[in-house]
Amino acid sequence: MASSREKEALARVLAHEGGYSNNPKDPGGATMKGVTQRVYDGYRKSKGLSTRSVKGIQTAELNEIYDRQYWDAVKGDALPAGVDYVLFDGAVNSGPGRSIMWLQQALRPAYTGPIDGELGVGTLAAVKADKNNDALIDRICNARMAFLRRLGTFPTFGRGWTARVAEVRSIGQAWATGQVPQEANFVDGGQAKAFVEDVTPAPSTAPADAAIGAGIGSGGIAGTLQDLQNQLSPMSYGSEFIMKVVLALAVISAVLLLGGAGYRWYVNRKAKHIAAALGGEVPA
């Protein structure tokens, strides 16, 4: 391991990860000290070794995986104090690319490149230009929480993730401001992997389209109701009952139109927030 801060950062990550877990609701599956069975299998195969249960991972293997696949992947040694740890922890929990995307989101508007999860020259230049790493860490953690809240697994693991990110924020900001950071604490659920594949999609606009006349047949529900109004209106003058029917149809049409428009606004707004959590701008 290249720096003393990497060792300190790893100690805190391991505290958050705990020991062995295999929660059927955790998309990471069987995991030992933050290393999933899939990652361990890949590591063993790269060494020409046979695969085995991640429960048997050796300390040297654990350190090498964390060093090469997480710390080096986010260029920890090139990042400022505190920012390095925050990205490192995020990489272990959600993958290096996703953690780098949170950094890129947080660097706007200084960073003008794509939110692509690649920590290249442009991203590093923007990090160097940012003189307030304390505030930068706040924005990274905000982007991370926005992402976590969009996951279908949040109701199960949200409490643990929220506690973990709160400690990551505090520890990172302590390093960024030259203070002694607190120790990390294990909170059950915080070790569950948080992957983009578990993002809950935005609801369909089809119900709204149908309600405002764009989704069913040639004229839609609203169009059909309007046709009925037009046909019945001439008869309403001679019948109080038909007049009431015409008025009822008018009210139903108005409700459908307004409700459909409101629901479409809600769906579009939710879709924008999901897009932001996945790599666009951070919602205000």
N, C-alpha and C positions, 0 to 999 in steps of 0.2 A: 504494500500500500504506500502511496506516494507522499501523503502528508499526514501530520498528526491530527488535523481536523477530520480527515476521512475516518480515522479510527474512532474519534469521538462521535462523529455522525453515525457511523455504523452501530455503535453501542446503543444509541437512541432508537435507531430503526429496529434493531433486534428487540428492544424492550417493547416497542409497539407491536411487533409481529408475534411475540410469544413463542410457544413451542410447536408441537404438531397439531394440525387441525385437518378435518375432512368433513366439513359441514356440507351436506347435500345441496344447500341453497347458495353456497359460495362458488362462483364460476371458476375460481382457481383450482378447485378440487383438492386433492391431497397435497398438503403444504407443510414444510418443516422450516421453521424460523424464517418464513417469508419466501422460501424457494419452493416453487411448485414442482410436482412430479414431472410435468412436461419440460420445464427448464432443466431440471436435473438430468432427465433422460438425454436431452440434447447435449448437455455438458459432457456426460459420460461417453456418449458416442463420438464426440469430437476428440476425445482422448484415446479412442480405440478400446474402450472398456465396455463391458457388458452392463446393461441397465439393472438397477435394483431399487428397492423402495427408498424414497426420499427420507424416510425415517433414519436410514443409516448414513446420511451425509456426514462427511468428516469436516472438521474445523477448517483444514486447509482448502478443501473444496468449496466450502461456504464462502470463505474470504475471497477466493479467486473469482467466484461467480459474482459476488457483490462488487468487486473491484472492476472487473472487465465489462460486465453486462449492465451495470447500473451507474457506478461512479464515473467511469471513463466514458460511458455512453452519453452522459450529460455534461462532459468536460468539467468535472468538479474542480480540478486544479486550476482551471482558467476563470473560475467564477469568484465573485467577492464572498467574503465571510458571511455566512447566514443564507445567502442565495444558493450557495452550493448544497447545503444541507436540505433546504426546502425542495430543490429539484430532485435531489437524491431520494428523499422519502417518497415523493410523488412518483418517481420512476419505479420504485419497488412495488408500489400499490397499484399503479395503472399503466406502467410501461414508460420507457424513456421518451418515446415520441410524444405521448400525451402530456407528460410533464413539461417538455420543452414548448409545447403549444400553449400551455398556461403562461409560461414566461413570455412568449411572443405576444400574447394577448395583453399581458400586463405592461409591456414596453411601449404600446401605442401611446402617443403618435410618433415618438422618436423612432420606433422601428416601423418601417414602411414596406417591408417585404411580406411575403405570404406567410400565413399561419400554417406551416407545413411540418412542424415537428423536427426540423433539421437545424441543429445548432451550428450555423455557419458563420462566416465572417460578418455578415450584416447584423445578425443577432448579437454576436459578441461585441460589436462596435456600439450597438444601442445600449447594451449592459454597461459598458465602460463609460458611456456618456451620461448615464443616469447616476446622479450624485446622491440620491436619497434611497439607499438600499432598504432602509427600514420601511418606507412607504411602498417600495417595489415589492417587498415580501408580502405586505398587506394585499396588494393587488393580485399577486400570484395565488395566494390562498383563497381570495374571493373567487377567482376564476375556477379554482379547483372545487370549491363548494358548489358553485353554480353547475358544474358538470355532475357532481355526485348527486345533487338533488333531482337530476333528470333521469337517473337510473331506476329501472324497475325494481332493483334490489335495495333501494334506499329505505323503504319501510322496514326491511329486516335488519339492515346494517347501518342505517343512518345515524343512530345514536353513537355507535362506536366510531364511525368515520368523523362525525362532527367533533367528538372529543379529541381524536387523533390530530385533526387539522388545527384545532385550537392550540394544542401543545406544540405542533410543528411551527405554527406562527410565532408563538412566544419564544421558543428556542432559537429560531432563525433570527428574529429581531434582536434578541440578546446578543448573539454573535455579531450582528451587523452594527450594533452600537457599542461594542467593546465590553459588554457585561458578561458575567458568568451565567451561562444558560442553566435552566433547571434540568433535572433528570426527566426522562420520559417514563410514562406509566402505561401499562397494558390495560386496555378497555375492551372487553369482549365484543366482537363485531368489527372493531377497527382494523383487524388483520385481514378481513375478507377482501379479495381482489375486486377492483372497481374498473370494469372494462367497458369500452364504448359499445360493444355488442349488446349490452343490457340497457341502452338508452330506450326509454319509452317513447314511441313515435307520437307525433302530433295526431289528434283525432281527424277524421275525414271531414271535408267540407260538404260531402254529399247531402247530409240532412239539411244543411242550410240552403244548398242549391235547390233542393226539392221544394223547400218551404217557400222560397222566393220565386219559384216558377221556372227554374233552370234545369231541373233534374228529372222530371217525369213526363214522358210523352212529348208532344210538340209544344204544348202550352204550359205544362207544369201544373201543380196543384192550384197555385194562385190564378193561373190563366183559366183553369176549369171553373173555379168559383166565380170569376168575373163573367164568364160566358153564361153561367146560371143566373147571375144577377141581371144581365142584359135581357135574357129571355123572360124572366119573371117580372121585371120592372113595369112593362106595359099593363100587366094584369093587376098590379098592386093597387091601382086606383079604385078598383071595384071590390077589393077584398082586404080586410084588415089583417087576416091571417097571412096572406101572401106578402103584404107589406112588412109584417114582422119577419118573415123568412128572408126577404130581400135585405132588411137591416141586419139580420143575424149573419148573413153571408158577407156583408160588407165588413162587419166587425171581425169575423174569422179571417177574412183576407188580410185585413190590416194587421192582425196579431201575427199571422204567418209571415208577412213581409218584414215586420219589425223584428220578430223573433229570429227569423232566418238571417237577417242582416247582422243582428247582435251576435248570434252564434258564429257567423263567418268571421266577424271581427275578433272574437275570442280565439278561434282556431288559428287565424293568421298571426295573432299576437303570440300565442303559445309556440307556433312553429318558428317564429323569429327568435324567441328565447332559447329554444332547443338548438337552433342553428348557431346561436352565439355560444352556448355551452360546448358545442362540438368543435369550435374553432373560429368563430367570427369574433365580433366585438363583445366585450362583457356588458350584459344588460345593466342599465342604471338602476 
